[in-house]
Amino acid sequence: MLVTGVGGFVGRFAAARLAERHRVVGLYRRSFPDGLAATPSIDLIQGDLREVATLPKQIDWLLHCAAEVPATCSSPEELYRTNVEGCRNVFGHAVEAGARGIIYLSSMAAFGAISGTVVSERTPCREPTVYGRSKADGEVILRELAADHGLRTASIRLPGIVGAGSRNNFLSDVGRKIMHGETVRAANPSALFNNIVHVRALCEFFETLLDTLPPGHVVLTLGATEPLAIRDVLGRLFRQCDRPERLEFAPQETSSFIIEFETARALGYRPQTVQASLDAFAVDLVAGAAAA
């Protein structure tokens, strides 16, 4: 398996999980994944997705995790170009290398402005940001390749993925503030929330998809079961981290939604509850603080 972005959060966890059963080639660009270096079944390669000459000439599967994100790339033009060209290059290489399937980590940002109360893969995309457009256009490239070459492919529009080292989403930012004793400010205290998946549950689903993904291209949304109100979500995270609650809610209501994931469940996704996902994340946060 070729896993891109192993220097990042999801890619690092995914490579470690997949290496338990598969030979993995992990591609990183800047951050060397120290935790993977001692794993015998992982070969690490430093490189850029715009130059694929160093990638293995034969692979069975590609898991494409690497991407520029707005938090670390200040140029919208560079972000879009890097993400779309990266998809085109690495997907094309996978085809030439004989891959049977490709799993692409897209984003909920591909939906753009969400106006409904329930989101699924059937929800139309409307006015996405540059980042969301780069992810959506990567999905188009993959869908066309799947049709032309008979591949088994999935674009997973990731929700808020949490775990040790997670960042750049709502609950990861909340977790950092909790552990630093900062006040958490939010909106919609009574709105139901299930926009959370722990990274271990996500990586388990990657493993499952290798067996269940059908020919063609499928877009998948993921979330947690048994949604909780935002007030209860944040209060539980404070309690499980054993930190005093510092929580403020804005007086105005904003749009909110929950995520449906029946298509993913039919392909073997085993969702955790919101509560279980929060508790696992709290364990990661406390352990990280203790190790610091």
C-alpha positions, 0 to 999 in steps of 0.5 A: 500500500502507498499512503501519502501524508504520513508526516501528518495526523491521519496519515501517520495513524493510517500507515501504522494501522495498515502496516499490521497486515500490509506492506506500506510505503509511506510518503512524507514531505516535510515532517519526518514521522518518527513514530513509524521509522522503527516499523519493519513493514513500513518504508518511508520516502520523502517527496513531493506529489508534484514529482512521482518518480520516487514512488513505488512502481507497483502498488495494490492500493493508494490511500491519499491523505496528503493535502495543503490546508488553509491553516498552513498555506496562506496562498489560496492559489497555491493551495488549490494548485498543490491539492489538485495537481497532487491528486492528478499526479498520485492518482495517475501514478497509482493507475500506472502502478497497477493499483486495484483501488484508491481511497481519497481523503476529501473533506466536509468543506467540499459541501461549501455552505450547508443549509440543511439540518442533515448532511449526507453524500447526497447533499448538494455542494454550494459555494465551497471555499477554495480549499473545499473546491480543491477537494471536490475537484480531486473527487472529480479526477478520481471518479473519472479514473475509476470509470476509465480503468475499472478501479474501486475508489472512495472519496471520504468527506472527513468530519472532525477527526480527533485523537492524539495530535489532531488539529484544524477542526472544532473539537481539536481546537476545543481540546487544546483550549481545555488543556491550556485552561482557556475559555471555550466559546461556541454557539447553538448550545441545544443543537445536536452534534455528531461531527466527530470520529476518532482516528482509530475508528477511521483507520479501522474503516480504511482496513475494512474498505479494502475488502468491501469497496465495490468497483466504481466511485463512491462518496462517503460521509462519516459521523458518530451515533447518538448525537448530543447537544453541543452543551453536553458535548463540550461539558463532557469533554471538560469533565473527562479531561478533569478540567474546570469548565470555562464555557461561553455561548454566543447569544445568536444561533447559527446554522447547524447539522448532523451527519448521516452515514448509512452508505458508509455503514453498508460498506462496513463502517462501525461508528462509535457513539459521540460519547465514546468518541469524546471519552477516547479523545479525552484520554488522548488529551490527558496523556499528551499533557502528562507527556509534555 
